[in-house]
Amino acid sequence: MILSVPEGDDKPLKYPLMFSVVDVLLINKIDAMCIFDFDIEKVKERVKKLNPNIKVIPISARTGEGFDEWIDWLRKEVKAWKE
């Protein structure tokens, strides 16, 4: 699932089911967190309460931050699926 920073850090409170059933959460547009007063730690805390096994990966398409971690996660999941 992708949560975009402009959507707000309260999104897990509004739509808890979405966050409770996904394996990975990409938090996109992290380079804009200061503009939107987005608290990433609040999001991580909220989603972990809903889904303790969720993998949270902050990413930025603008800077490329987090893409290596996301790609590694994808490769691992594809390999496990093929086995």
SEFIZA-3560 file (N, C-alpha, C; in Angstrom, 3 decimals):
REM SEFIZA-3560
<numar><xx>0.844</xx><yy>-1.156</yy><zz>0.000</zz><atom>N</atom></numar>
<numar><xx>0.000</xx><yy>0.000</yy><zz>0.000</zz><atom>CA</atom></numar>
<numar><xx>0.895</xx><yy>1.227</yy><zz>0.000</zz><atom>C</atom></numar>
<numar><xx>0.408</xx><yy>2.299</yy><zz>-0.596</zz><atom>N</atom></numar>
<numar><xx>1.154</xx><yy>3.559</yy><zz>-0.625</zz><atom>CA</atom></numar>
<numar><xx>0.363</xx><yy>4.622</yy><zz>0.116</zz><atom>C</atom></numar>
<numar><xx>1.025</xx><yy>5.255</yy><zz>1.061</zz><atom>N</atom></numar>
<numar><xx>0.473</xx><yy>6.409</yy><zz>1.772</zz><atom>CA</atom></numar>
<numar><xx>1.304</xx><yy>7.604</yy><zz>1.355</zz><atom>C</atom></numar>
<numar><xx>0.669</xx><yy>8.576</yy><zz>0.756</zz><atom>N</atom></numar>
<numar><xx>1.369</xx><yy>9.780</yy><zz>0.326</zz><atom>CA</atom></numar>
<numar><xx>1.338</xx><yy>10.813</yy><zz>1.447</zz><atom>C</atom></numar>
<numar><xx>2.474</xx><yy>11.425</yy><zz>1.717</zz><atom>N</atom></numar>
<numar><xx>2.583</xx><yy>12.406</yy><zz>2.803</zz><atom>CA</atom></numar>
<numar><xx>1.461</xx><yy>13.445</yy><zz>2.778</zz><atom>C</atom></numar>
<numar><xx>1.089</xx><yy>14.006</yy><zz>1.610</zz><atom>N</atom></numar>
<numar><xx>0.010</xx><yy>15.007</yy><zz>1.615</zz><atom>CA</atom></numar>
<numar><xx>-1.347</xx><yy>14.490</yy><zz>2.122</zz><atom>C</atom></numar>
<numar><xx>-1.528</xx><yy>13.166</yy><zz>2.155</zz><atom>N</atom></numar>
<numar><xx>-2.777</xx><yy>12.595</yy><zz>2.668</zz><atom>CA</atom></numar>
<numar><xx>-2.907</xx><yy>12.750</yy><zz>4.183</zz><atom>C</atom></numar>
<numar><xx>-1.788</xx><yy>12.943</yy><zz>4.860</zz><atom>N</atom></numar>
<numar><xx>-1.818</xx><yy>13.176</yy><zz>6.302</zz><atom>CA</atom></numar>
<numar><xx>-1.410</xx><yy>11.975</yy><zz>7.116</zz><atom>C</atom></numar>
<numar><xx>-0.854</xx><yy>12.261</yy><zz>8.296</zz><atom>N</atom></numar>
<numar><xx>-0.391</xx><yy>11.180</yy><zz>9.154</zz><atom>CA</atom></numar>
<numar><xx>-1.519</xx><yy>10.516</yy><zz>9.944</zz><atom>C</atom></numar>
<numar><xx>-2.737</xx><yy>11.034</yy><zz>9.781</zz><atom>N</atom></numar>
<numar><xx>-3.889</xx><yy>10.438</yy><zz>10.476</zz><atom>CA</atom></numar>
<numar><xx>-4.623</xx><yy>9.394</yy><zz>9.615</zz><atom>C</atom></numar>
<numar><xx>-4.136</xx><yy>9.123</yy><zz>8.445</zz><atom>N</atom></numar>
<numar><xx>-4.784</xx><yy>8.177</yy><zz>7.523</zz><atom>CA</atom></numar>
<numar><xx>-5.028</xx><yy>6.801</yy><zz>8.163</zz><atom>C</atom></numar>
<numar><xx>-4.074</xx><yy>6.258</yy><zz>8.937</zz><atom>N</atom></numar>
<numar><xx>-4.350</xx><yy>4.958</yy><zz>9.576</zz><atom>CA</atom></numar>
<numar><xx>-5.533</xx><yy>5.000</yy><zz>10.548</zz><atom>C</atom></numar>
<numar><xx>-5.804</xx><yy>6.155</yy><zz>11.114</zz><atom>N</atom></numar>
<numar><xx>-6.951</xx><yy>6.288</yy><zz>12.011</zz><atom>CA</atom></numar>
<numar><xx>-8.257</xx><yy>6.286</yy><zz>11.231</zz><atom>C</atom></numar>
<numar><xx>-8.239</xx><yy>6.836</yy><zz>10.020</zz><atom>N</atom></numar>
<numar><xx>-9.444</xx><yy>6.930</yy><zz>9.199</zz><atom>CA</atom></numar>
<numar><xx>-9.780</xx><yy>5.614</yy><zz>8.495</zz><atom>C</atom></numar>
<numar><xx>-8.751</xx><yy>4.870</yy><zz>8.110</zz><atom>N</atom></numar>
<numar><xx>-8.951</xx><yy>3.645</yy><zz>7.324</zz><atom>CA</atom></numar>
<numar><xx>-8.155</xx><yy>2.487</yy><zz>7.916</zz><atom>C</atom></numar>
<numar><xx>-8.461</xx><yy>2.088</yy><zz>9.127</zz><atom>N</atom></numar>
<numar><xx>-7.648</xx><yy>1.066</yy><zz>9.797</zz><atom>CA</atom></numar>
<numar><xx>-7.603</xx><yy>-0.280</yy><zz>9.077</zz><atom>C</atom></numar>
<numar><xx>-8.678</xx><yy>-0.668</yy><zz>8.421</zz><atom>N</atom></numar>
<numar><xx>-8.696</xx><yy>-1.977</yy><zz>7.759</zz><atom>CA</atom></numar>
<numar><xx>-7.599</xx><yy>-2.082</yy><zz>6.705</zz><atom>C</atom></numar>
<numar><xx>-7.439</xx><yy>-1.036</yy><zz>5.914</zz><atom>N</atom></numar>
<numar><xx>-6.415</xx><yy>-1.067</yy><zz>4.865</zz><atom>CA</atom></numar>
<numar><xx>-5.037</xx><yy>-1.372</yy><zz>5.445</zz><atom>C</atom></numar>
<numar><xx>-4.736</xx><yy>-0.748</yy><zz>6.558</zz><atom>N</atom></numar>
<numar><xx>-3.413</xx><yy>-0.896</yy><zz>7.147</zz><atom>CA</atom></numar>
<numar><xx>-3.256</xx><yy>-2.213</yy><zz>7.895</zz><atom>C</atom></numar>
<numar><xx>-4.354</xx><yy>-2.825</yy><zz>8.269</zz><atom>N</atom></numar>
<numar><xx>-4.273</xx><yy>-4.066</yy><zz>9.034</zz><atom>CA</atom></numar>
<numar><xx>-4.093</xx><yy>-5.296</yy><zz>8.155</zz><atom>C</atom></numar>
<numar><xx>-4.284</xx><yy>-5.174</yy><zz>6.834</zz><atom>N</atom></numar>
<numar><xx>-4.224</xx><yy>-6.350</yy><zz>5.969</zz><atom>CA</atom></numar>
<numar><xx>-3.067</xx><yy>-6.352</yy><zz>4.965</zz><atom>C</atom></numar>
<numar><xx>-2.278</xx><yy>-5.306</yy><zz>4.934</zz><atom>N</atom></numar>
<numar><xx>-1.190</xx><yy>-5.237</yy><zz>3.952</zz><atom>CA</atom></numar>
<numar><xx>0.128</xx><yy>-5.719</yy><zz>4.558</zz><atom>C</atom></numar>
<numar><xx>1.026</xx><yy>-6.153</yy><zz>3.698</zz><atom>N</atom></numar>
<numar><xx>2.339</xx><yy>-6.610</yy><zz>4.139</zz><atom>CA</atom></numar>
<numar><xx>3.347</xx><yy>-5.472</yy><zz>4.235</zz><atom>C</atom></numar>
<numar><xx>3.204</xx><yy>-4.509</yy><zz>3.345</zz><atom>N</atom></numar>
<numar><xx>4.175</xx><yy>-3.414</yy><zz>3.288</zz><atom>CA</atom></numar>
<numar><xx>3.447</xx><yy>-2.086</yy><zz>3.095</zz><atom>C</atom></numar>
<numar><xx>3.977</xx><yy>-1.055</yy><zz>3.724</zz><atom>N</atom></numar>
<numar><xx>3.456</xx><yy>0.298</yy><zz>3.568</zz><atom>CA</atom></numar>
<numar><xx>4.580</xx><yy>1.172</yy><zz>3.059</zz><atom>C</atom></numar>
<numar><xx>4.393</xx><yy>1.720</yy><zz>1.877</zz><atom>N</atom></numar>
<numar><xx>5.323</xx><yy>2.713</yy><zz>1.353</zz><atom>CA</atom></numar>
<numar><xx>4.794</xx><yy>4.083</yy><zz>1.739</zz><atom>C</atom></numar>
<numar><xx>5.607</xx><yy>4.854</yy><zz>2.414</zz><atom>N</atom></numar>
<numar><xx>5.239</xx><yy>6.239</yy><zz>2.725</zz><atom>CA</atom></numar>
<numar><xx>5.964</xx><yy>7.090</yy><zz>1.703</zz><atom>C</atom></numar>
<numar><xx>5.213</xx><yy>7.600</yy><zz>0.747</zz><atom>N</atom></numar>
<numar><xx>5.758</xx><yy>8.311</yy><zz>-0.407</zz><atom>CA</atom></numar>
<numar><xx>5.785</xx><yy>9.819</yy><zz>-0.177</zz><atom>C</atom></numar>
<numar><xx>6.676</xx><yy>10.466</yy><zz>-0.885</zz><atom>N</atom></numar>
<numar><xx>6.859</xx><yy>11.923</yy><zz>-0.851</zz><atom>CA</atom></numar>
<numar><xx>7.412</xx><yy>12.395</yy><zz>0.494</zz><atom>C</atom></numar>
<numar><xx>8.323</xx><yy>11.586</yy><zz>1.057</zz><atom>N</atom></numar>
<numar><xx>8.871</xx><yy>11.947</yy><zz>2.364</zz><atom>CA</atom></numar>
<numar><xx>9.680</xx><yy>13.235</yy><zz>2.307</zz><atom>C</atom></numar>
<numar><xx>10.102</xx><yy>13.640</yy><zz>1.122</zz><atom>N</atom></numar>
<numar><xx>10.837</xx><yy>14.900</yy><zz>0.982</zz><atom>CA</atom></numar>
<numar><xx>9.932</xx><yy>16.105</yy><zz>1.244</zz><atom>C</atom></numar>
<numar><xx>8.624</xx><yy>15.893</yy><zz>1.323</zz><atom>N</atom></numar>
<numar><xx>7.669</xx><yy>16.978</yy><zz>1.564</zz><atom>CA</atom></numar>
<numar><xx>7.080</xx><yy>16.946</yy><zz>2.975</zz><atom>C</atom></numar>
<numar><xx>7.659</xx><yy>16.142</yy><zz>3.868</zz><atom>N</atom></numar>
<numar><xx>7.084</xx><yy>16.004</yy><zz>5.216</zz><atom>CA</atom></numar>
<numar><xx>7.004</xx><yy>17.340</yy><zz>5.961</zz><atom>C</atom></numar>
<numar><xx>8.028</xx><yy>18.166</yy><zz>5.849</zz><atom>N</atom></numar>
<numar><xx>8.013</xx><yy>19.430</yy><zz>6.600</zz><atom>CA</atom></numar>
<numar><xx>6.954</xx><yy>20.389</yy><zz>6.065</zz><atom>C</atom></numar>
<numar><xx>6.650</xx><yy>20.306</yy><zz>4.799</zz><atom>N</atom></numar>
<numar><xx>5.633</xx><yy>21.183</yy><zz>4.207</zz><atom>CA</atom></numar>
<numar><xx>4.243</xx><yy>20.817</yy><zz>4.718</zz><atom>C</atom></numar>
<numar><xx>4.008</xx><yy>19.539</yy><zz>4.924</zz><atom>N</atom></numar>
<numar><xx>2.687</xx><yy>19.054</yy><zz>5.321</zz><atom>CA</atom></numar>
<numar><xx>2.581</xx><yy>18.732</yy><zz>6.811</zz><atom>C</atom></numar>
<numar><xx>3.615</xx><yy>19.058</yy><zz>7.576</zz><atom>N</atom></numar>
<numar><xx>3.604</xx><yy>18.809</yy><zz>9.020</zz><atom>CA</atom></numar>
<numar><xx>3.242</xx><yy>17.355</yy><zz>9.296</zz><atom>C</atom></numar>
<numar><xx>3.925</xx><yy>16.454</yy><zz>8.606</zz><atom>N</atom></numar>
<numar><xx>3.666</xx><yy>15.017</yy><zz>8.642</zz><atom>CA</atom></numar>
<numar><xx>4.587</xx><yy>14.379</yy><zz>9.668</zz><atom>C</atom></numar>
<numar><xx>4.027</xx><yy>13.641</yy><zz>10.613</zz><atom>N</atom></numar>
<numar><xx>4.807</xx><yy>12.977</yy><zz>11.652</zz><atom>CA</atom></numar>
<numar><xx>4.927</xx><yy>11.494</yy><zz>11.320</zz><atom>C</atom></numar>
<numar><xx>6.040</xx><yy>11.122</yy><zz>10.746</zz><atom>N</atom></numar>
<numar><xx>6.238</xx><yy>9.738</yy><zz>10.298</zz><atom>CA</atom></numar>
<numar><xx>6.270</xx><yy>8.764</yy><zz>11.469</zz><atom>C</atom></numar>
<numar><xx>6.756</xx><yy>9.198</yy><zz>12.603</zz><atom>N</atom></numar>
<numar><xx>6.798</xx><yy>8.314</yy><zz>13.770</zz><atom>CA</atom></numar>
<numar><xx>5.386</xx><yy>7.994</yy><zz>14.269</zz><atom>C</atom></numar>
<numar><xx>4.474</xx><yy>8.955</yy><zz>14.177</zz><atom>N</atom></numar>
<numar><xx>3.077</xx><yy>8.692</yy><zz>14.547</zz><atom>CA</atom></numar>
<numar><xx>2.466</xx><yy>7.648</yy><zz>13.617</zz><atom>C</atom></numar>
<numar><xx>2.764</xx><yy>7.772</yy><zz>12.334</zz><atom>N</atom></numar>
<numar><xx>2.238</xx><yy>6.805</yy><zz>11.370</zz><atom>CA</atom></numar>
<numar><xx>2.762</xx><yy>5.412</yy><zz>11.678</zz><atom>C</atom></numar>
<numar><xx>4.066</xx><yy>5.304</yy><zz>11.887</zz><atom>N</atom></numar>
<numar><xx>4.659</xx><yy>3.993</yy><zz>12.189</zz><atom>CA</atom></numar>
<numar><xx>4.032</xx><yy>3.393</yy><zz>13.441</zz><atom>C</atom></numar>
<numar><xx>3.861</xx><yy>4.203</yy><zz>14.465</zz><atom>N</atom></numar>
<numar><xx>3.256</xx><yy>3.723</yy><zz>15.713</zz><atom>CA</atom></numar>
<numar><xx>1.821</xx><yy>3.248</yy><zz>15.483</zz><atom>C</atom></numar>
<numar><xx>1.058</xx><yy>4.029</yy><zz>14.734</zz><atom>N</atom></numar>
<numar><xx>-0.348</xx><yy>3.685</yy><zz>14.485</zz><atom>CA</atom></numar>
<numar><xx>-0.490</xx><yy>2.412</yy><zz>13.667</zz><atom>C</atom></numar>
<numar><xx>0.310</xx><yy>2.277</yy><zz>12.613</zz><atom>N</atom></numar>
<numar><xx>0.167</xx><yy>1.091</yy><zz>11.769</zz><atom>CA</atom></numar>
<numar><xx>0.685</xx><yy>-0.158</yy><zz>12.462</zz><atom>C</atom></numar>
<numar><xx>1.694</xx><yy>-0.023</yy><zz>13.287</zz><atom>N</atom></numar>
<numar><xx>2.213</xx><yy>-1.184</yy><zz>14.026</zz><atom>CA</atom></numar>
<numar><xx>1.195</xx><yy>-1.693</yy><zz>15.046</zz><atom>C</atom></numar>
<numar><xx>0.362</xx><yy>-0.793</yy><zz>15.579</zz><atom>N</atom></numar>
<numar><xx>-0.713</xx><yy>-1.226</yy><zz>16.480</zz><atom>CA</atom></numar>
<numar><xx>-1.762</xx><yy>-2.018</yy><zz>15.715</zz><atom>C</atom></numar>
<numar><xx>-2.021</xx><yy>-1.610</yy><zz>14.482</zz><atom>N</atom></numar>
<numar><xx>-3.015</xx><yy>-2.282</yy><zz>13.653</zz><atom>CA</atom></numar>
<numar><xx>-2.472</xx><yy>-3.580</yy><zz>13.054</zz><atom>C</atom></numar>
<numar><xx>-1.180</xx><yy>-3.574</yy><zz>12.767</zz><atom>N</atom></numar>
<numar><xx>-0.570</xx><yy>-4.678</yy><zz>12.037</zz><atom>CA</atom></numar>
<numar><xx>0.899</xx><yy>-4.798</yy><zz>12.484</zz><atom>C</atom></numar>
<numar><xx>1.161</xx><yy>-5.558</yy><zz>13.518</zz><atom>N</atom></numar>
<numar><xx>2.521</xx><yy>-5.659</yy><zz>14.055</zz><atom>CA</atom></numar>
<numar><xx>3.563</xx><yy>-6.169</yy><zz>13.069</zz><atom>C</atom></numar>
<numar><xx>3.139</xx><yy>-6.881</yy><zz>12.034</zz><atom>N</atom></numar>
<numar><xx>4.080</xx><yy>-7.456</yy><zz>11.063</zz><atom>CA</atom></numar>
<numar><xx>4.299</xx><yy>-6.594</yy><zz>9.825</zz><atom>C</atom></numar>
<numar><xx>3.662</xx><yy>-5.449</yy><zz>9.753</zz><atom>N</atom></numar>
<numar><xx>3.779</xx><yy>-4.590</yy><zz>8.576</zz><atom>CA</atom></numar>
<numar><xx>5.212</xx><yy>-4.072</yy><zz>8.433</zz><atom>C</atom></numar>
<numar><xx>5.675</xx><yy>-4.024</yy><zz>7.212</zz><atom>N</atom></numar>
<numar><xx>6.978</xx><yy>-3.449</yy><zz>6.877</zz><atom>CA</atom></numar>
<numar><xx>6.707</xx><yy>-2.030</yy><zz>6.387</zz><atom>C</atom></numar>
<numar><xx>7.332</xx><yy>-1.048</yy><zz>7.022</zz><atom>N</atom></numar>
<numar><xx>7.142</xx><yy>0.355</yy><zz>6.648</zz><atom>CA</atom></numar>
<numar><xx>8.415</xx><yy>0.844</yy><zz>5.964</zz><atom>C</atom></numar>
<numar><xx>8.247</xx><yy>1.343</yy><zz>4.730</zz><atom>N</atom></numar>
<numar><xx>9.391</xx><yy>1.824</yy><zz>3.968</zz><atom>CA</atom></numar>
<numar><xx>9.110</xx><yy>3.250</yy><zz>3.491</zz><atom>C</atom></numar>
<numar><xx>9.783</xx><yy>4.232</yy><zz>4.069</zz><atom>N</atom></numar>
<numar><xx>9.653</xx><yy>5.609</yy><zz>3.584</zz><atom>CA</atom></numar>
<numar><xx>10.419</xx><yy>5.759</yy><zz>2.265</zz><atom>C</atom></numar>
<numar><xx>9.786</xx><yy>6.384</yy><zz>1.271</zz><atom>N</atom></numar>
<numar><xx>10.435</xx><yy>6.558</yy><zz>-0.030</zz><atom>CA</atom></numar>
<numar><xx>10.217</xx><yy>7.974</yy><zz>-0.561</zz><atom>C</atom></numar>
<numar><xx>11.096</xx><yy>8.338</yy><zz>-1.468</zz><atom>N</atom></numar>
<numar><xx>10.954</xx><yy>9.607</yy><zz>-2.177</zz><atom>CA</atom></numar>
<numar><xx>11.345</xx><yy>9.393</yy><zz>-3.630</zz><atom>C</atom></numar>
<numar><xx>10.415</xx><yy>9.563</yy><zz>-4.524</zz><atom>N</atom></numar>
<numar><xx>10.716</xx><yy>9.451</yy><zz>-5.948</zz><atom>CA</atom></numar>
<numar><xx>11.625</xx><yy>10.603</yy><zz>-6.382</zz><atom>C</atom></numar>
<numar><xx>11.526</xx><yy>11.699</yy><zz>-5.698</zz><atom>N</atom></numar>
<numar><xx>12.346</xx><yy>12.881</yy><zz>-6.028</zz><atom>CA</atom></numar>
<numar><xx>13.823</xx><yy>12.655</yy><zz>-5.724</zz><atom>C</atom></numar>
<numar><xx>14.114</xx><yy>12.069</yy><zz>-4.562</zz><atom>N</atom></numar>
<numar><xx>15.507</xx><yy>11.889</yy><zz>-4.145</zz><atom>CA</atom></numar>
<numar><xx>16.008</xx><yy>10.465</yy><zz>-4.324</zz><atom>C</atom></numar>
<numar><xx>15.094</xx><yy>9.516</yy><zz>-4.467</zz><atom>N</atom></numar>
<numar><xx>15.472</xx><yy>8.118</yy><zz>-4.585</zz><atom>CA</atom></numar>
<numar><xx>15.618</xx><yy>7.421</yy><zz>-3.243</zz><atom>C</atom></numar>
<numar><xx>15.467</xx><yy>8.157</yy><zz>-2.163</zz><atom>N</atom></numar>
<numar><xx>15.592</xx><yy>7.579</yy><zz>-0.828</zz><atom>CA</atom></numar>
<numar><xx>14.576</xx><yy>6.458</yy><zz>-0.630</zz><atom>C</atom></numar>
<numar><xx>15.049</xx><yy>5.355</yy><zz>-0.081</zz><atom>N</atom></numar>
<numar><xx>14.176</xx><yy>4.231</yy><zz>0.246</zz><atom>CA</atom></numar>
<numar><xx>13.955</xx><yy>3.228</yy><zz>-0.873</zz><atom>C</atom></numar>
<numar><xx>14.340</xx><yy>3.560</yy><zz>-2.093</zz><atom>N</atom></numar>
<numar><xx>14.067</xx><yy>2.659</yy><zz>-3.212</zz><atom>CA</atom></numar>
<numar><xx>14.871</xx><yy>1.368</yy><zz>-3.124</zz><atom>C</atom></numar>
<numar><xx>16.117</xx><yy>1.441</yy><zz>-2.649</zz><atom>N</atom></numar>
<numar><xx>16.909</xx><yy>0.224</yy><zz>-2.513</zz><atom>CA</atom></numar>
<numar><xx>16.249</xx><yy>-0.743</yy><zz>-1.527</zz><atom>C</atom></numar>
<numar><xx>15.774</xx><yy>-0.205</yy><zz>-0.419</zz><atom>N</atom></numar>
<numar><xx>15.103</xx><yy>-1.044</yy><zz>0.575</zz><atom>CA</atom></numar>
<numar><xx>13.831</xx><yy>-1.657</yy><zz>0.006</zz><atom>C</atom></numar>
<numar><xx>13.062</xx><yy>-0.867</yy><zz>-0.741</zz><atom>N</atom></numar>
<numar><xx>11.829</xx><yy>-1.371</yy><zz>-1.348</zz><atom>CA</atom></numar>
<numar><xx>12.130</xx><yy>-2.464</yy><zz>-2.384</zz><atom>C</atom></numar>
<numar><xx>13.131</xx><yy>-2.229</yy><zz>-3.219</zz><atom>N</atom></numar>
<numar><xx>13.498</xx><yy>-3.203</yy><zz>-4.248</zz><atom>CA</atom></numar>
<numar><xx>13.983</xx><yy>-4.498</yy><zz>-3.609</zz><atom>C</atom></numar>
<numar><xx>14.776</xx><yy>-4.380</yy><zz>-2.555</zz><atom>N</atom></numar>
<numar><xx>15.222</xx><yy>-5.578</yy><zz>-1.833</zz><atom>CA</atom></numar>
<numar><xx>14.037</xx><yy>-6.356</yy><zz>-1.273</zz><atom>C</atom></numar>
<numar><xx>13.063</xx><yy>-5.639</yy><zz>-0.716</zz><atom>N</atom></numar>
<numar><xx>11.867</xx><yy>-6.288</yy><zz>-0.178</zz><atom>CA</atom></numar>
<numar><xx>11.112</xx><yy>-7.013</yy><zz>-1.296</zz><atom>C</atom></numar>
<numar><xx>10.957</xx><yy>-6.340</yy><zz>-2.431</zz><atom>N</atom></numar>
<numar><xx>10.256</xx><yy>-6.949</yy><zz>-3.569</zz><atom>CA</atom></numar>
<numar><xx>10.971</xx><yy>-8.214</yy><zz>-4.043</zz><atom>C</atom></numar>
<numar><xx>12.278</xx><yy>-8.140</yy><zz>-4.173</zz><atom>N</atom></numar>
<numar><xx>13.040</xx><yy>-9.306</yy><zz>-4.624</zz><atom>CA</atom></numar>
<numar><xx>12.858</xx><yy>-10.485</yy><zz>-3.671</zz><atom>C</atom></numar>
<numar><xx>12.915</xx><yy>-10.202</yy><zz>-2.384</zz><atom>N</atom></numar>
<numar><xx>12.749</xx><yy>-11.248</yy><zz>-1.372</zz><atom>CA</atom></numar>
<numar><xx>11.368</xx><yy>-11.880</yy><zz>-1.479</zz><atom>C</atom></numar>
<numar><xx>10.353</xx><yy>-11.059</yy><zz>-1.649</zz><atom>N</atom></numar>
<numar><xx>8.976</xx><yy>-11.563</yy><zz>-1.735</zz><atom>CA</atom></numar>
<numar><xx>8.773</xx><yy>-12.397</yy><zz>-3.012</zz><atom>C</atom></numar>
<numar><xx>9.328</xx><yy>-11.945</yy><zz>-4.118</zz><atom>N</atom></numar>
<numar><xx>9.196</xx><yy>-12.693</yy><zz>-5.374</zz><atom>CA</atom></numar>
<numar><xx>9.912</xx><yy>-14.031</yy><zz>-5.260</zz><atom>C</atom></numar>
<numar><xx>11.100</xx><yy>-14.021</yy><zz>-4.681</zz><atom>N</atom></numar>
<numar><xx>11.842</xx><yy>-15.271</yy><zz>-4.497</zz><atom>CA</atom></numar>
<numar><xx>11.068</xx><yy>-16.246</yy><zz>-3.625</zz><atom>C</atom></numar>
<numar><xx>10.490</xx><yy>-15.764</yy><zz>-2.523</zz><atom>N</atom></numar>
<numar><xx>9.702</xx><yy>-16.625</yy><zz>-1.635</zz><atom>CA</atom></numar>
<numar><xx>8.473</xx><yy>-17.153</yy><zz>-2.340</zz><atom>C</atom></numar>
<numar><xx>7.850</xx><yy>-16.338</yy><zz>-3.167</zz><atom>N</atom></numar>
<numar><xx>6.647</xx><yy>-16.754</yy><zz>-3.898</zz><atom>CA</atom></numar>
<numar><xx>6.986</xx><yy>-17.847</yy><zz>-4.907</zz><atom>C</atom></numar>
<numar><xx>8.138</xx><yy>-17.711</yy><zz>-5.572</zz><atom>N</atom></numar>
<numar><xx>8.540</xx><yy>-18.704</yy><zz>-6.574</zz><atom>CA</atom></numar>
<numar><xx>8.885</xx><yy>-20.037</yy><zz>-5.941</zz><atom>C</atom></numar>
<numar><xx>9.370</xx><yy>-19.999</yy><zz>-4.706</zz><atom>N</atom></numar>
<numar><xx>9.737</xx><yy>-21.250</yy><zz>-4.031</zz><atom>CA</atom></numar>
<numar><xx>8.487</xx><yy>-21.929</yy><zz>-3.566</zz><atom>C</atom></numar>
//
